[in-house]
Amino acid sequence: MEFGRYAYGSLVRKRFREVRHNREVLGPVIQSIDRAVRVLTALQGTRRMSLSELAARLDLAPSTTHGIVRSLVEHGMVVQERGSSRYQLGPAVLRLGNVYLDTLELRSRAIPWAEDLARRTGLAVRTGVLLIDDVVIIHHEPRPDGSRQMPEVGIVIPVHASALGKAMLAFMPEDEKRVLTSGELGSMTGETITSPEMLRDQLDLIRASGVATEQDEAVIGEGSLASPVFDSYGEAVGAIGVVVPSGDLERPEVGDLVRDAARAVSRELGAATWPPRPPGP
C-alpha cells in the first residue's frame, strides 16, 4: 500500500493491534464506532474501495458494511467516487485534520523555525510527531528554490526508517522498548535497518549527538537529518529535520542548523534545556 511516496505496509493491522491494547487498558469499545474507524483507516490505506472489498478487508457482513458506509457518507466522512461503486475518504476528514493541525502548538511554534531552516540550508524541512509505530508529518516547508514539490503534510513513514522517528525514539524510552521488541521492523528499501540491535546502537549515538540520520531507508535517493523537540516537561513531543539528496549527508553545518532549530522550537515550548536529560530504554 502507498501513502504519497511512502509505503507503510502493515499500518492498518497495527491500528487494530492498538485498538486491542486499548480495550485491555480502558475496557470495551463501542462496536459501531470501532467499525466506522476501521472503515476510515482501510480507506486511508487503499484510497478507493468497493463495499465488497471493505467487507472482505474488515471481515464484516456486506449489510453491516453498507450501513456503516452510508452513515459516514451522510456526515461527509466518505464519498462515493463519481461514476463508480467505489468509496473514498470525504472532505469532512480534511476539515477534522485541519482542526487538529491548527490546535497543535508544536506545529505553530515550529513553522517560523522551519522556514528559517529551509532558507539557511536550501533544503525541504519536515516536522513530525509519533503515531504508534509511525511518524506523521504535521508541517512541510518546501525547498526555497521555487521548484514544484509535492505537499507532504499527512504522509506516514515507519518510525524506524525515518530520521524524525529515530530522533524521537532515542528520547522516548517506553516507545523505544516497544519498537525494539516488536519483532516487526519492516523493510521499505534494501537500506532500511531491520535489525533491532542495529537500531538500538543508532539510538545510543543519537542520544549522544542529538541528531538522527537516515539514507535511502524510506525512499531510494533520499536521506534526512533530524533532531528531537521537547516540551516544558522535558518530554519529546516531535522532531524537526531536513530532506537531503542521498550522498549529501556529510555536511556538518546542516546537522548544526537542524540541532539549533530543534533547540529553538523546544525553548518556545518551554523546555529548560536541550536535550533536557539523558534517557535510557
Buried (B, 14 or more C-beta within 10 A) or exposed (E): BEBBEBBBBBBBEBBBBEBEEEEEEEEEBEEEEBBBBBBBBBBBBBBEBBBEBBBEBBEBEEEBBBBBBEBBBEEBBBBBEEEEEBBBBBEBBEEEBEEEBEEBEBBEBBBBBBBBBBEBBEBBBBBBBBBBBBBBBBBBBBBBEEEEEEEBBBBBBBBBBBBBBBBBBBBBEEBBEBBBEEEBBBBBBEBBBBEBEEBBEBBEEBBEEBBBBBBBBBBEEBBBBBBBBBBEEBBBBBBBBBBBEEEEBEBEEBBEBBBBBBBBBBBBBEBEEBBBEEBEB
